Amino acid sequence: MNLPNHATLIGSLLRDPELYQPLGASVAQARFTLLQRPRLAELGQPRDPQARQLTVRCVAWRDLAHRTAETLRANDRVIVVGQLTQRVHQPSGESARLLVELTVEAIGTLL
């Protein structure tokens, strides 16, 4: 049984979203990487250098892809809602790697 695996992440964009629409394809996609850092323990305190950061590869499709690429830029703080998906990627001559990415359902900037 496949259960839904929705996730809500808050973080910053590492780079500008990249819009892809291959020739002849009717569906556009925007790809970007979200950096999620742990919150500060107390205001004015430095971040814990041992705290782990999480980077998540995200992909938005169709109209959402166009709007994402047009309006968001690197370092924008955003909240992203979507579904986690995984797949196996095996480049020629290399070992297989498990890739996890977030398929974006909604995205917005934090004020």
Secondary structure, DSSP 8 states (H G I E B T S, - for coil): -----EEEEEEEESS--EEE--TT-S--EEEEEEEE----SSTT----TTS--EEEEEEEEHHHHHHHHHH--TT-EEEEEEEEEEEEE--TTS--EEEEEEEEEEEEE--
